[in-house]
Amino acid sequence: MPRKYIKKRLNSFGYALRGMGAAFRYEPNMKLHVLAAIEAIFLGWFFHIKPSEWCWIILAIGLVWMAEIFNTALEKLTDLVSPDYHELAGQAKDLAAGAVLMAAFTALAIGILIFWPYVAALPVVAEWLKNLS
Ligand SMILES: Nc1ncnc2c1ncn2[C@@H]1O[C@H](COP(=O)(O)OP(=O)(O)OP(=O)(O)O)[C@@H](O)[C@H]1O
């Protein structure tokens, strides 16, 4: 493979890492998503979830982070193209934010489906559920 090609690919990888780093460093919402991911990972470790369940958790985390990075990119592009108020600019930002919310709801549903059986099996929760019925 030509050296120039490899250098270009490595540069592209570096730019992508820079973009990812900027999202984690400067986006306030990203910090919330990271916190949620840490909680999910802690629960996964605590309950010793199965490898297949880890796959769903990793997928859910990746989905939300990816949506947030796309949202940030779209916000920046919108601010560049339309720094002043414009209805379409507002719609574009609302749609991008809606995509993040949809990803977050999906991740929440995955989290509930995976963790609920483990939570329900905890003696204190099982006892409480028994008293409820
Ligand atoms: N140029 C604009 N024209 C019209 N409406 C806009 C414009 N910029 C922002 N808005 C409206 O204000 C909302 C918030 O926009 P803003 O850029 O502050 O994003 P945000 O949700 O606060 O994102 P973040 O907190 O991640 O920066 C948008 O979803 C949109 O409805």
The ligand as a Tripos MOL2 file, in Angstrom:
@<TRIPOS>MOLECULE
LIG
   31    33     1     0     0
SMALL
NO_CHARGES

@<TRIPOS>ATOM
      1 N1        -30.8240   29.7840   14.5520 N.pl3     1 LIG1
      2 C1        -31.9480   29.3500   15.1320 C.ar      1 LIG1
      3 N2        -33.1310   29.6180   14.5560 N.ar      1 LIG1
      4 C2        -34.2870   29.1620   15.1240 C.ar      1 LIG1
      5 N3        -34.3540   28.4430   16.2480 N.ar      1 LIG1
      6 C3        -33.2010   28.1320   16.8690 C.ar      1 LIG1
      7 C4        -31.9370   28.5680   16.3570 C.ar      1 LIG1
      8 N4        -30.9680   28.1210   17.2020 N.ar      1 LIG1
      9 C5        -31.6080   27.4410   18.1490 C.ar      1 LIG1
     10 N5        -32.9240   27.4290   17.9810 N.ar      1 LIG1
     11 C6        -33.9450   26.7630   18.8340 C.3       1 LIG1
     12 O1        -33.4710   26.6840   20.1690 O.3       1 LIG1
     13 C7        -33.3050   25.3110   20.5730 C.3       1 LIG1
     14 C8        -32.0420   25.1540   21.4090 C.3       1 LIG1
     15 O2        -30.9510   25.4410   20.5820 O.3       1 LIG1
     16 P1        -29.4630   25.3710   21.0920 P.3       1 LIG1
     17 O3        -28.5380   25.6360   19.9760 O.co2     1 LIG1
     18 O4        -29.3260   26.2200   22.3080 O.co2     1 LIG1
     19 O5        -29.3540   23.8460   21.4640 O.3       1 LIG1
     20 P2        -29.3700   23.0920   22.8580 P.3       1 LIG1
     21 O6        -30.4870   22.1030   22.8000 O.co2     1 LIG1
     22 O7        -29.3770   24.0680   23.9800 O.co2     1 LIG1
     23 O8        -28.0500   22.2980   22.7070 O.3       1 LIG1
     24 P3        -26.7570   22.2140   23.6100 P.3       1 LIG1
     25 O9        -27.1940   22.4550   25.0290 O.co2     1 LIG1
     26 O10       -26.3050   20.8290   23.3480 O.co2     1 LIG1
     27 O11       -25.8310   23.2560   23.0600 O.co2     1 LIG1
     28 C9        -33.2630   24.5120   19.2580 C.3       1 LIG1
     29 O12       -33.6660   23.1740   19.4090 O.3       1 LIG1
     30 C10       -34.2190   25.3290   18.3810 C.3       1 LIG1
     31 O13       -35.5660   24.9980   18.6640 O.3       1 LIG1
@<TRIPOS>BOND
     1     1     2 1
     2     2     3 ar
     3     2     7 ar
     4     3     4 ar
     5     4     5 ar
     6     5     6 ar
     7     6     7 ar
     8     6    10 ar
     9     7     8 ar
    10     8     9 ar
    11     9    10 ar
    12    10    11 1
    13    11    12 1
    14    11    30 1
    15    12    13 1
    16    13    14 1
    17    13    28 1
    18    14    15 1
    19    15    16 1
    20    16    17 2
    21    16    18 1
    22    16    19 1
    23    19    20 1
    24    20    21 2
    25    20    22 1
    26    20    23 1
    27    23    24 1
    28    24    25 2
    29    24    26 1
    30    24    27 1
    31    28    29 1
    32    28    30 1
    33    30    31 1
@<TRIPOS>SUBSTRUCTURE
     1 LIG1         1 GROUP 0 **** ****
